[in-house]
């Protein structure tokens, strides 16, 4: 009788890399807010994806990794760039014009919830078991609590900002489903470079139409924020992501979703004096519980 392979475990090195990835992606919310102090939404997004693409393509060239030549991959990269970069990055950055970094990171943590829901609808082998359904329901309850009762008083820019971040999480969910077959067999570094390039292709014309050619006379803090978004939060983060995936597996990697909001909350408090209300804190706790239920490994006989 064949036994299923043992699940990958989190070694001390994997834990260190996971914590580093959480610090990097958690800092992206702070960097978005800092960049918005001198640049427009699409300028921030375009410079992030474009610089990230350049850096990862340089890595691909240095490592001499195989790059697909079939034109179908250009279409895949464009769609992945739209779903995984252009749409969610733009929605998150715009949303952060109207809500704090901590709340944005909490709502963005619902990505795993939307991903499981989209996969259950799209794939026959991702059926919605009782455990998954419970995790999704608890997770959505956490989102509702985090948004808070004030949302019932009327729709305003704060409400729009919250919905924008949730829309980004939904876009990530569709991106995950599309990636399952679109970039299968590609080296992950090549896939990351391709979709960041696709994101840049989508955002450049929108940037030129809405904000014009960037003037580049930004304050040093704005430049630092945008450079970190490209180098750290895009290029370095993707390379770390796939390294951890190979070392520890997808289930362990999903823990980063729970580690990002505390980093973003602390960073927003330390730099901008942002304070998390009781509703946001309780909502994150409930959402975290939903994610733990969703990602709990079923017992093997």
N, C-alpha and C positions, 0 to 999 in steps of 0.2 A: 504493500500500500504506500503510495507516494504521499509525502507530507508537504504542506505548503512551506515555502522558504520563511525562515525566521525574519520578523520585521527588523528593519535597520534601527539601531539605537543611537542615542545622542551621546557621543563621546565628549570628553572635556573640550577637545578642539572644536567639535561641532557646536557645542554650547557657546563657546567663545565667538564663533563666526555668526551664530544666530543672534547673540546679543549685539554684535557689531552691526548686523543688518537692521535690527530693530532701532538702534541709535541713528543709523543713517536715514532710514525711511521715516522715523519719528521726527527727525530734524527737518524733513522736507516741508512740513506744515509751517514751521517757523521761518524757513527760507522763503516760502511763498509769500508770507506776510511782509517780510523785509523787502523782497523784490518789488512787491506792489507799491511800495512807497515812492518808487521812481519810474516804474515802467508799467505798461498796460498788460492786460491779461494775456493776449496772444503773443506779445513780445516775450513775456516770461516763458510761455509754453514752447514757442518756436526755438528760442535759444537753448532751452533745456534739451529738447529732443534732438536738435541739430548737433549740438556739441557732444551729446551722449553718443549719437550715431558715429560721428567722426572718431571718437576715442575707441569705440568698440571695433569699428572697421580697421583701425590701426592695429589693435590687438589681434584681429583675425589675420591681417597681413603678416604681422611679425611671427605668428604661430603657423602660418601657411596652412590654415584650415581650409578644407574644401568648400567652395561656394557653388551653389546650384546654378546651372546655366539655362534651365528650361524657363521660358517666359511665364509659365503659370505661376511661378513663385513670386513674380513681381506683383501679380494680382493678390496673392495671399499676403504679401508684406503690406500692401496698401490697405487691405481690409483689417489686418491685425494692427497696423499703425493707427487706423481710425478707431477701432474698438478698444485697444489697450493703451493708447497714448493720447491721440488728438482729442477725442471726446472726454475721457475721464480727467485728464490733466486740465483741460479748459474749464470743465465744470467745477472741479475742486478749487482751482485758483480763483474763478469768479465767485464761487460760494464763500471763499475766505475774505472777500471784500465785505461780507455782511454777517459772518459768524466767526467766533473765536477758533483758534487753532485746535484747542482741545476737543471741542465739540465736533469739528470737522473730522478729526482723527477717529473719534468714536463712531460717527456715522459711516465713515469709510470702512470700519471694521466689519460692516455688514456685507462686504464683498463675498466672504465665504458663504453666507446665507443665500445670497442671490445666485452664486455659482452652483450650489447644490440644487437650487430650485430649477435653474435653467437646464442643468444636466439631466434632471429627472424628467423634464418635458421633452428634451431632444433625443436622449439616448435610451434605448431599451434596456441596457444593462446597468442603468443608474436609477432603478426604480426607487420610489419614495417609500422606504421602509418605515415602520412605526418609530424607530429611533431617529431617523432623519427628519421625519415630519415633526416630531416633538422638538428637536433641536431648532428647526426652522421657525416653528411657532414661538418658542421661547425667545429666540433671537429677534424676531420681529416685535415681540412685546418689549424687549429692551430698547429697540429703536424708538418705539412710541413713547416710552417713558423718558428717554433722553431728549426727545424733541420737546416734551413738556406740555403742560396744560395751556400755556399762553398761545400755542398754535391754534387753539380752538376759538380764540377771540377775533381772528380775522387774518387774512392773507396779506403779508407785507414782505419787505425785502429780506428780513430775517428768515421767514418761512421759505422764500424762494432760494435763499442760500442753503438751507437745510435740504430742500428737494434736489438742488443741484448736486450736492455731494452724494445723496442717495442714487441719483441718476448715474453718477460716475461709478458707484459700486455695481449697479445693474449692468453697465457697459463692460466692466471687468468680467462679470459673470458670462456674458455672451462671448467675450474674447477667449475665456478659458475653454468654452465649448468649441469654438471655431478652431482654436489651436490644436485641439485633440487630433484632427485629421489634416489640417492645412500645413503644419510645419513638422509633421511626424517624420523622423529619419534625419532631420537636419541637426547639425551641431548647434547646441543652445546659444552659443556666442553669435553664430551667424544669424540665427533666428532673431535674437535681440537686436543686432545691428540692422537687420532688414526691416523690422517693424518700427524701430526708431526713425529710420529713413522714411518709411511710409508716413509716420506721424508728422515729420517735417514737411513732406510734400503736401499734406492736407492743410497744415496750419499756415504755411507761408502766404498763399494768396489771401486767406482771411486776414492775416496780419496786415498785409499791404492795403487791403480794401478798408479796413476799420481803423487802423492806427497809423498807417503810413510807414515809411522807411524809418527804422529806429535811429535816434540821434546819437546814441552811445555816450552821451555826456552825463552818465549816471554818477551818483555819489558812490564812494568806495564800498559802503555797506550794501548797496544794491548790486554792485558788480560781484562782490563776494558771495552774496546769496544766489545769484544766477549762475555763477561758475560752479558753486557747490551743487546746485540742482542738476547741472549737466554732468560734472565729473563724478561727484559722490552719489547722488540720489538716482542717477540713471546708469552710467557706465559701471562704476564700481559695484553698485548694488546688484545689478543684473549678474555680474560675474560671481559675486558672493552667493546670490540666490541659487544659481545652478550648481555651484560647488557644494552647498549644503544639501541640495536635493539629491546629489549623487552619494553623499556621505550618510545622510540620515533618513532619506525618504520623504515623500510628500506629507505623510501624517505628522511627522515631527516638525517639518518645515512650517506647517500651518500654525504652530505656536507663535510665530512671529506676529500674527494678526493680533494676539492678545498683548504682546509686548510693545507694540507701536504706540497705542494711545497714552500709556503712562509717560513715555518719553516726550510725546508732543505736548501733553498737559503740563509737565514740569518745565519744559523749555518755554512755553507760552507764559507761564507764571513768572519764571526767572527774568525773562527779557522784557515782556510787555505788561506784566502784572495781571495777566488774565486769571480769573478765578472760576473754578468749576462749581456750579450749583448742585444742590442735592439731587435734582432730577437727572442731570447728566451723569453724576457719579452712580446713582442707583441704576440708571439705564445701561451704563457700561457693565455693571456687575451682572445684570440679567442677560445682556447680550453675550458676555463672556461665558456664562453658564450654557447658553444655547450653543455656542461654538464648541464647548467641551463635549456636550451631548452629541453634536453633529459629527465630531471627529473622533469619538471614542471607538476604539477598535473592538469589533465583536469578538467574543471568546471563541477560540478554536478548540475543537475536540482533541 
